[in-house]
Amino acid sequence: QVQLVESGGGLAQPGGSLRLSCVASRSSFSGRWMGWYRQAPGKQREFVAHITTSGGTTYVDSVKGRFTISRDNAKNTVYLQMNSLKPEVTAVYYCNTAPMPFLPWGQGTQVTVSA
């Protein structure tokens, strides 16, 4: 069964940190590039970062140097470490395959950055 379960979001202050996790079913994760995407209120879902099967990473310019994507293949899990948070990153964050998301979307995890 294809399943993506995101967690780790919450309310953070500007300058703070959050670590998002996404657990995928083995069939969804194994051998695939994985990515994080986000959707802010009133906006379309957009790419944030992806990681290849060998650990190569790509980020949208606005998060370079502040976000780090990683994966644990043994746990079928992809992470997004978010540091130096800014209010403009407030959104629901989702994981999916990359560079094209083709799995059913999970419920996402809400990230809110506010003082």
Backbone as a chain_set.jsonl record, in Angstrom:
{"seq": "QVQLVESGGGLAQPGGSLRLSCVASRSSFSGRWMGWYRQAPGKQREFVAHITTSGGTTYVDSVKGRFTISRDNAKNTVYLQMNSLKPEVTAVYYCNTAPMPFLPWGQGTQVTVSA", "coords": {"N": [[0.844, -1.186, 0.0], [0.6, 2.13, -0.912], [1.861, 4.774, 0.891], [2.373, 7.839, 2.473], [3.547, 9.49, 5.238], [3.689, 12.344, 6.933], [5.312, 14.276, 9.511], [6.151, 16.3, 12.401], [5.866, 19.012, 12.138], [4.768, 22.276, 13.311], [4.345, 25.07, 15.547], [6.63, 27.651, 15.387], [9.057, 30.043, 16.423], [10.34, 32.952, 14.713], [13.6, 32.464, 13.458], [13.903, 30.108, 14.75], [13.942, 26.443, 14.832], [12.869, 23.473, 13.121], [12.252, 19.989, 12.626], [11.288, 18.003, 10.119], [9.701, 14.911, 9.325], [9.211, 12.158, 7.136], [7.661, 9.228, 6.628], [7.695, 6.535, 4.492], [6.044, 3.939, 2.662], [7.781, 0.899, 1.957], [7.886, 0.185, -0.732], [7.391, 2.564, -1.913], [9.559, 4.11, -1.397], [12.074, 2.892, -1.727], [14.875, 2.999, -3.805], [14.175, 5.379, -4.996], [14.304, 8.867, -5.857], [13.577, 11.346, -3.444], [11.445, 13.971, -2.29], [10.701, 17.17, -0.763], [7.854, 19.229, -0.536], [5.782, 22.173, -0.507], [2.837, 23.957, 0.468], [1.539, 27.02, 0.651], [-0.98, 29.116, 2.173], [-3.48, 29.92, -0.147], [-1.817, 29.604, -2.295], [-0.106, 27.739, -4.915], [1.082, 24.36, -4.661], [4.551, 23.871, -4.123], [7.933, 23.058, -5.047], [10.477, 22.21, -2.677], [12.853, 20.848, -1.81], [15.033, 18.169, -2.878], [16.314, 14.796, -2.697], [18.659, 12.527, -3.913], [19.029, 8.972, -4.608], [21.614, 8.417, -3.915], [22.279, 10.405, -2.212], [22.669, 12.997, -3.15], [21.731, 16.435, -3.227], [19.239, 18.97, -3.815], [18.002, 22.279, -3.704], [15.384, 24.715, -3.41], [16.031, 28.115, -4.157], [15.366, 29.913, -2.097], [15.62, 28.602, 0.329], [18.146, 27.645, 0.585], [21.051, 26.907, 2.414], [19.732, 27.093, 4.811], [17.874, 25.045, 5.11], [18.026, 21.48, 5.31], [17.955, 18.495, 3.607], [17.614, 15.025, 4.154], [18.04, 11.427, 4.199], [17.041, 8.231, 5.448], [17.605, 5.216, 4.516], [17.208, 2.698, 5.583], [15.093, 3.043, 7.258], [13.127, 3.907, 5.627], [12.639, 6.657, 5.451], [12.485, 10.166, 5.032], [13.932, 13.29, 5.771], [13.572, 16.742, 6.779], [15.449, 19.199, 7.843], [14.96, 22.235, 9.264], [16.193, 25.331, 9.667], [16.859, 28.591, 11.105], [14.335, 29.82, 10.788], [11.832, 31.576, 8.941], [8.959, 33.758, 8.746], [7.837, 33.548, 6.193], [8.055, 30.932, 5.372], [5.939, 29.568, 6.271], [3.593, 27.07, 5.837], [1.899, 24.129, 4.577], [3.667, 21.189, 4.638], [4.793, 18.638, 2.495], [5.847, 15.343, 1.557], [7.117, 13.527, -1.258], [7.773, 11.665, -4.262], [10.571, 12.554, -6.346], [12.201, 13.968, -9.254], [9.598, 14.471, -10.021], [6.498, 14.474, -8.473], [4.668, 11.625, -7.935], [3.258, 9.905, -6.358], [0.319, 9.194, -4.32], [-0.693, 11.982, -2.432], [0.229, 12.607, 0.978], [-1.109, 13.564, 4.21], [0.273, 15.767, 4.939], [2.198, 18.159, 6.903], [1.739, 20.802, 9.105], [3.519, 23.79, 9.135], [4.168, 26.577, 10.972], [5.404, 29.74, 11.274], [5.843, 32.174, 13.489], [5.885, 35.086, 15.532]], "CA": [[0.0, 0.0, 0.0], [1.364, 3.373, -0.992], [1.503, 5.673, 1.974], [3.334, 8.838, 2.91], [3.089, 10.064, 6.499], [4.553, 13.439, 7.353], [5.16, 14.709, 10.892], [7.215, 17.166, 12.893], [5.541, 20.42, 12.014], [4.274, 22.931, 14.515], [4.52, 26.513, 15.641], [7.989, 28.014, 15.756], [9.347, 31.468, 16.364], [11.367, 33.311, 13.728], [14.934, 32.11, 13.907], [13.891, 28.786, 15.354], [14.185, 25.26, 14.008], [11.964, 22.33, 13.136], [12.714, 18.855, 11.829], [10.172, 17.252, 9.564], [9.961, 13.529, 8.944], [8.227, 11.534, 6.256], [7.825, 7.783, 6.532], [7.045, 6.011, 3.301], [6.039, 2.49, 2.508], [9.041, 0.493, 1.347], [7.767, 0.192, -2.189], [7.358, 3.953, -2.37], [10.802, 4.784, -1.035], [13.273, 2.2, -2.177], [15.361, 3.278, -5.139], [13.575, 6.592, -5.568], [14.581, 10.195, -5.333], [12.47, 11.83, -2.632], [11.457, 15.427, -2.179], [9.763, 17.908, 0.083], [7.085, 20.245, -1.222], [4.977, 22.919, 0.452], [1.732, 24.743, -0.062], [1.142, 28.115, 1.527], [-2.384, 29.496, 1.959], [-3.771, 30.672, -1.356], [-0.787, 29.405, -3.315], [0.043, 26.388, -5.413], [2.143, 23.567, -4.056], [5.811, 24.126, -4.782], [9.093, 22.254, -4.674], [11.374, 22.776, -1.671], [14.158, 20.185, -1.846], [14.99, 16.743, -3.128], [17.526, 14.035, -2.428], [18.77, 11.359, -4.778], [19.275, 7.727, -3.896], [22.996, 8.423, -3.427], [22.451, 11.491, -1.255], [22.786, 14.312, -3.738], [20.605, 17.275, -2.831], [18.896, 20.192, -4.545], [17.096, 23.109, -2.914], [14.912, 25.971, -3.977], [16.978, 29.15, -3.737], [14.957, 30.629, -0.884], [15.925, 27.855, 1.554], [19.54, 27.209, 0.57], [21.819, 27.316, 3.58], [18.913, 27.05, 6.029], [17.197, 23.747, 5.164], [18.833, 20.327, 4.914], [17.188, 17.273, 3.384], [18.403, 13.812, 4.333], [17.211, 10.225, 4.152], [17.496, 7.017, 6.113], [17.023, 4.168, 3.671], [16.807, 1.556, 6.413], [13.822, 3.383, 7.906], [12.207, 4.44, 4.611], [12.283, 7.971, 5.977], [13.187, 11.351, 4.544], [13.849, 14.354, 6.766], [13.876, 18.104, 6.377], [15.873, 20.048, 8.957], [14.666, 23.617, 8.911], [16.822, 26.251, 10.622], [16.718, 30.03, 10.83], [13.006, 29.899, 10.203], [11.252, 32.889, 8.654], [7.498, 33.65, 8.603], [7.424, 33.225, 4.827], [8.069, 29.492, 5.111], [4.691, 29.009, 6.778], [2.919, 26.295, 4.795], [1.788, 22.693, 4.82], [4.786, 20.528, 3.98], [4.499, 17.288, 2.029], [6.917, 14.638, 0.863], [6.693, 12.732, -2.403], [8.911, 11.359, -5.121], [11.172, 13.686, -7.044], [11.794, 15.353, -9.387], [8.16, 14.59, -10.236], [5.714, 13.776, -7.454], [3.639, 10.822, -8.579], [2.524, 9.095, -5.39], [-0.779, 9.92, -3.671], [-0.196, 12.879, -1.404], [-0.163, 12.371, 2.352], [-1.875, 14.649, 4.826], [1.143, 16.917, 5.151], [2.403, 18.633, 8.266], [1.668, 22.253, 9.103], [4.604, 24.567, 9.725], [3.779, 27.971, 11.154], [6.473, 30.531, 11.883], [5.238, 33.426, 13.924], [6.296, 35.55, 16.852]], "C": [[0.885, 1.243, 0.0], [0.913, 4.307, 0.107], [2.67, 6.591, 2.316], [2.773, 9.5, 4.16], [4.105, 11.089, 6.973], [4.279, 13.811, 8.808], [6.274, 15.692, 11.227], [6.944, 18.659, 12.766], [5.054, 21.002, 13.333], [4.46, 24.429, 14.413], [5.934, 26.805, 16.112], [8.148, 29.522, 15.655], [10.357, 31.754, 15.244], [12.763, 33.063, 14.29], [15.036, 30.731, 14.51], [14.112, 27.67, 14.355], [13.061, 24.25, 14.169], [12.59, 21.231, 12.299], [11.504, 18.056, 11.394], [10.621, 15.851, 9.197], [8.858, 13.043, 8.019], [8.572, 10.058, 6.152], [7.027, 7.293, 5.339], [7.004, 4.494, 3.35], [7.275, 2.103, 1.704], [8.991, 0.572, -0.176], [7.792, 1.604, -2.751], [8.718, 4.608, -2.274], [12.026, 4.179, -1.716], [13.632, 2.551, -3.613], [14.833, 4.54, -5.774], [14.196, 7.854, -4.995], [13.356, 10.647, -4.555], [12.585, 13.341, -2.459], [10.481, 15.938, -1.145], [9.14, 19.022, -0.749], [6.283, 21.004, -0.171], [3.885, 23.697, -0.276], [1.32, 25.768, 0.974], [-0.313, 28.479, 1.227], [-2.547, 30.331, 0.691], [-2.768, 30.513, -2.476], [-0.746, 27.964, -3.775], [1.161, 25.671, -4.67], [3.424, 23.758, -4.854], [6.916, 23.229, -4.232], [9.93, 22.982, -3.624], [12.777, 22.175, -1.795], [13.969, 18.744, -2.296], [16.341, 16.114, -2.864], [17.516, 12.788, -3.297], [19.016, 10.105, -3.946], [20.691, 7.677, -3.324], [23.286, 9.6, -2.51], [22.689, 12.87, -1.844], [21.544, 15.148, -3.454], [20.455, 18.496, -3.728], [17.862, 20.949, -3.73], [16.579, 24.274, -3.754], [15.772, 27.082, -3.384], [16.635, 29.767, -2.384], [15.306, 29.89, 0.401], [17.376, 27.376, 1.618], [20.285, 27.772, 1.768], [21.046, 27.275, 4.887], [18.218, 25.702, 6.2], [18.17, 22.655, 4.719], [17.934, 19.112, 4.776], [18.128, 16.089, 3.555], [17.459, 12.621, 4.283], [17.87, 9.106, 4.914], [16.844, 5.862, 5.373], [16.548, 2.965, 4.476], [15.449, 1.778, 7.071], [12.79, 3.904, 6.916], [11.731, 5.846, 4.979], [13.137, 9.063, 5.339], [12.921, 12.476, 5.536], [14.063, 15.716, 6.103], [14.186, 18.894, 7.642], [15.736, 21.493, 8.519], [15.217, 24.523, 9.999], [16.598, 27.697, 10.196], [15.375, 30.322, 10.163], [12.538, 31.341, 10.041], [9.742, 32.733, 8.477], [7.066, 33.209, 7.202], [7.517, 31.737, 4.495], [6.817, 28.804, 5.661], [3.91, 28.355, 5.64], [2.65, 24.897, 5.33], [2.871, 22.027, 3.982], [4.434, 19.071, 3.698], [5.781, 16.654, 1.494], [6.288, 13.852, -0.295], [7.944, 12.401, -3.199], [9.385, 12.629, -5.82], [11.958, 13.157, -8.236], [10.311, 15.535, -9.683], [7.425, 13.823, -9.147], [4.62, 12.943, -8.115], [2.903, 9.89, -7.629], [1.327, 9.882, -4.863], [-0.22, 10.775, -2.539], [-0.658, 12.431, -0.016], [-0.925, 13.563, 2.899], [-1.033, 15.904, 5.027], [1.295, 17.241, 6.624], [2.509, 20.152, 8.238], [2.878, 22.85, 9.802], [4.152, 26.024, 9.777], [4.907, 28.691, 11.884], [5.912, 31.911, 12.211], [5.764, 33.785, 15.301], [5.081, 35.591, 17.784]], "O": [[1.798, 1.376, 0.815], [-0.276, 4.597, 0.241], [3.813, 6.148, 2.429], [1.653, 10.011, 4.146], [5.224, 10.752, 7.36], [3.152, 13.678, 9.286], [7.209, 15.891, 10.451], [7.73, 19.476, 13.246], [4.947, 20.3, 14.339], [4.699, 24.977, 13.337], [6.382, 26.264, 17.123], [7.45, 30.184, 14.887], [11.14, 30.877, 14.877], [13.065, 33.403, 15.433], [16.136, 30.235, 14.755], [14.428, 27.91, 13.19], [12.397, 24.183, 15.204], [13.361, 21.5, 11.378], [10.784, 17.498, 12.222], [11.768, 15.631, 8.809], [7.71, 13.476, 8.12], [9.634, 9.687, 5.653], [5.842, 7.594, 5.195], [7.831, 3.855, 4.001], [7.756, 2.876, 0.875], [9.958, 0.983, -0.818], [8.161, 1.822, -3.905], [9.001, 5.563, -2.997], [12.895, 4.894, -2.213], [12.812, 2.423, -4.522], [15.022, 4.756, -6.971], [14.562, 7.914, -3.821], [12.226, 10.366, -4.953], [13.678, 13.906, -2.48], [9.566, 15.237, -0.714], [9.81, 19.669, -1.555], [6.124, 20.517, 0.948], [4.0, 24.037, -1.454], [0.815, 25.423, 2.043], [-0.817, 28.181, 0.145], [-1.842, 31.319, 0.486], [-2.85, 31.201, -3.493], [-1.28, 27.073, -3.114], [2.066, 26.3, -4.123], [3.407, 23.804, -6.084], [6.838, 22.719, -3.114], [10.078, 24.203, -3.668], [13.766, 22.904, -1.876], [12.897, 18.163, -2.126], [17.368, 16.791, -2.812], [16.508, 12.09, -3.405], [19.19, 10.178, -2.729], [20.938, 6.968, -2.349], [24.424, 9.776, -2.074], [22.893, 13.827, -1.096], [20.43, 14.624, -3.442], [21.421, 18.982, -4.316], [16.961, 20.353, -3.139], [17.244, 24.747, -4.675], [16.193, 26.993, -2.231], [17.532, 30.105, -1.612], [15.289, 30.497, 1.472], [17.782, 26.765, 2.606], [20.168, 28.953, 2.096], [21.635, 27.407, 5.959], [17.997, 25.264, 7.329], [19.025, 22.88, 3.863], [17.233, 18.741, 5.717], [19.29, 16.141, 3.152], [16.238, 12.777, 4.32], [19.095, 9.035, 5.018], [15.667, 5.567, 5.58], [15.592, 2.292, 4.09], [14.744, 0.824, 7.4], [11.695, 4.301, 7.316], [10.553, 6.17, 4.829], [14.341, 8.902, 5.136], [11.819, 12.598, 6.072], [14.649, 15.823, 5.025], [13.286, 19.218, 8.416], [16.328, 21.915, 7.526], [14.75, 24.481, 11.137], [16.197, 27.975, 9.066], [15.3, 30.977, 9.124], [12.807, 32.202, 10.878], [9.29, 31.656, 8.088], [6.03, 32.562, 7.052], [7.086, 31.329, 3.417], [6.664, 27.59, 5.526], [3.606, 28.985, 4.627], [3.121, 24.532, 6.407], [2.982, 22.265, 2.78], [3.862, 18.372, 4.535], [6.686, 17.351, 1.036], [5.092, 13.561, -0.297], [9.045, 12.817, -2.84], [8.679, 13.637, -5.87], [12.349, 11.99, -8.23], [9.81, 16.656, -9.604], [7.702, 12.644, -8.925], [3.742, 13.49, -8.782], [2.011, 9.156, -8.055], [1.315, 11.11, -4.947], [0.636, 10.323, -1.778], [-1.776, 11.944, 0.153], [-1.333, 14.455, 2.155], [-1.575, 16.985, 5.259], [0.612, 16.673, 7.477], [3.268, 20.719, 7.452], [3.218, 22.463, 10.92], [3.8, 26.62, 8.759], [5.31, 28.292, 12.977], [5.56, 32.693, 11.328], [6.051, 32.916, 16.124], [5.211, 35.957, 18.952]]}, "num_chains": 1, "name": "protein.A"}
